C-alpha cells in the first residue's frame, strides 16, 4: 500500500476509523466491508471500481447503491459453512484446518490482525 494510515493496523482501529470518517459505513455492512478492504487492506484494484473519497460522483453513487443491495458477506459465508461443515462437502481439508486453528486462536483472544496475516502468508 505504501500510504501512512491515520490509525493503527488492527481490525478494531480500522473499523472505528471508517465509521468515524465514512458515514455510509455506519448503515450498511457491505459498504463497511468494501471500504475496509480498500482503506485498511489496501485492495488497490477495488478502489478502481469505486472511489470512496468521491461518493458524490454519479458513477460512484450508482456503484455504492449496488453494493448496498448486494447479498451480505455473512449470509454468503454462512451458506458456505452450512455446505462445508454441516453437509461435509466441497471443502479443502488444509483450508479447513487453518480455519479451525484461527477460530481457536480468535476465541482465546490470543492474536490480533497481524497474527492472522502472518498465519496465512
N, C-alpha and C positions, 0 to 999 in steps of 0.2 A: 504494500500500500504506500509506504513512504511518507505519508502525511502525519504530522503530530496530532493526535487526538486530544480533545479538551476534557478527557475523562480517563480513568484507569481502564485497563482492558479486561476487567472481569464482567461477566454477563449482567449482573445487577447494575453496575455503574453504566454500562452501555444502554440498558433499557431505561434507566432513570433519565439519562441524557436525552434519549429520543422522546420520552414522554414530556419532558420539560420544553424541548425545542421544536417539536413537530406535533401540533395538536391533533392531527389526523390519526396519530398512533394511539391516542387515548381512547378512541371509539371503535377501532377495528383491528383485530389481531392479525389479519392478513397484511394490513399496511404496516403494522409494527414489525412483523417478521421480515417483510421486504426491506424496510428501512434498516433493520438490524443487519441483514446480510450486506447491504450496500455500505452503510456507515461503519459498523463495528467489525464486520468480517472482511471488508474491502473487496466485495464482489464487483469488480470493475465492469464486467460485461452486463450485469443487471442495471448498472447506472446508465448504460446506453439505451435501455428500454424506457426508463423513466427518470427524469431529472428531479429528484425530490426537493431540491432547493428552489425550484421554479414551478411549483404546482399550479400557479395561475395560468400557465400556458395551456391553450386549448387541448393540444395532443396529450399533454401530461395529465390534464383533468380527466380526459376520456380513459386513459390507461389506469388512473387511480380508481375510477368507478369500476372498471373491470376487475381490479384486484379486490375491491370491497365485496363484490358479488361472487367471487370465486369460492370454491369449497375450502373450508378451514383446514389448516395444516393438521390440527389434532384429529379431525374427522378422517382424513386420509390415513394418518399413521395408526389410528385406532382400527381401521379396516384391515390394514396390513397386519397388525398384531393378532386380530381375530383369525385371519387366514393362516399366518405362520405359527402362532402359539397355540391357539385353540384347536385348529384343524391339523396342525403339524405338517403343512405342505408348503412348497415353494419358498424354502428358506435356505440360506447358506450357513452351514454349521460354524464356520470360522467367524462370520459376522455375528451370528447368534451368541457365540462365546464372548466376543468383545462386548456386546450389548449387556450381557449378564454381569460381566465384571464391572462395567461402567455403572450399571444400575446399583450394584452393591456399594461401589465407592461413593456414588452420589448420595445414596440413602444414609451412609455413615458420615456424610458431610466431610469427607476426607480430602477432597480436591476442589480446586476452582477451575476456571476456564482454561488456564494454561495447561493444567494436568490433563484435561480432556484432549486438547490439541496434541500434546506430546504423545498420548496413548495411541492415537490414530495415525500419526505420521512417522 
